Amino acid sequence: MSAASTTTIDRKFITEFTRRWAAAWDSHDPDQILALCTDDIRWYDPALPEQIQGREAVHEFLTSTLRGFPDVKFTPIGEAYLRLDDEAAALYWSVDGTMLGPVDPPGLAPTGRRIEGEGIDLYRFRGDLLAEYTTVYDLSTWMRAMGLLPKRGGRAERVGAVLQRTGMRLRRRR
């Protein structure tokens, strides 16, 4: 079906879509993920500085993500939540993967560390394709797991807090 077609967003559709979505991610092939999206897909991920739009921009982001986490695995948790009046749905999921490659942008080197976590995807459809994608997860927890942020309550975090407070005091004196 084309994006202009009229597809009923119902339990059967969203169950099939989330199965195909998980399989596309498991393929580690950006083109398989994008095959489920409209040409003008709007994509938001906490790792991005702002929402991106269009297959080219999303392809670049997916390529970087999958290069950085070549073993990433998303697993749906339960059934998707469906909003019938707005052609939208949400899915709770878990993820695990290892940072084995660079992530650029922003230019992160591989750490070899593993992430595990949970998040929620929000989907909005046009026809039978994904037109708007928002994913929600705790990026700071994942960055700590990858060794990119200091441990909570650890010495490095306390030193960072002292430096931040000092910087704010100096700023107020200006």
VENVENLIN-V841992 format. One record per run of one state. SS is the DSSP state (hx for helix, st for strand, lp for the rest). FROM is the first residue (numbers start at 1). TO is the last residue. If there is no record, write none. Layout:
# VENVENLIN-V841992
SS	FROM	TO
SS	FROM	TO
This chain:
# VENVENLIN-V841992
lp	1	10
hx	11	27
lp	28	29
hx	30	34
lp	35	36
st	37	44
lp	45	51
st	52	53
lp	54	54
hx	55	68
lp	69	72
st	73	76
lp	77	80
st	81	83
hx	84	86
lp	87	87
st	88	98
lp	99	102
st	103	103
lp	104	107
st	108	108
lp	109	113
st	114	126
lp	127	128
st	129	137
lp	138	138
hx	139	145
lp	146	154
hx	155	173
lp	174	174
